[in-house]
């Protein structure tokens, strides 16, 4: 049987040593410069024998800390409640009203900025508002019957 120190080191072997070195650094057993030197040597190591001296002066208790438990799974989002027809119509009125008011504010700012009354172009954005209100009122009248 061959000498175990002469066996080629694998990536898992190197990562195990680097994890142990990082744990020792976190415990205050190594300084940053020494950690850098040892980590570089661990990644450059070709055999198990080259890895052994990198952790020989560290206590065995410097094993990697257990991984934290994964966070609990989030519950599946509840399906949104269906929007009633009346709520949808009210939302349409609110959206059209918001559009109209923003345009009126822009018109007012332009009129004040030029110090003269500019053509009231927001009237054209009132058309969807009129239709949305008429649709809402018409729906209410049909229900009353």
Phi, psi and omega in degrees: 000142182278161178293126182298332179292340180272354180289147178294138178276140177259172179300321179296321179298315180296315181296323178297317179293317180296320177298317179296321178294318179296322178295317179296322177296317180296330179277355179087015182275339180233149173270165184301315181297318180292322177299315179300316180297314183290322179295317178299319179293324180295317180288337178272347184296138179256334183233164176297325179297329178283337180277327187304314183293341183291336180237007185296327183267007179258143179294152181295335181294350180280045178279158181299141179292148179297147180290142178294152179295144179295151181296152180297147181293141178284143176292150180297139181296139179290148178293137180295146179293142180295141180278128179291161181298319181293320178296321178296321179291322177294322178296323178294320178295316180298318179294316179294321178295318178299317178299314181298314182295322177297318179293324176296320178296319178296316179300316181296319179296319179293317180296318178291324180292325180268353180060033173206154181286123179267153177313133184281076181290340178297348178303329181289332177278353176279344182300311177298327178296317179298314180296320180294318179294317180298320179295318179294315180292317179299321178295321179294322180291323180293326179290325182294336183286000000 
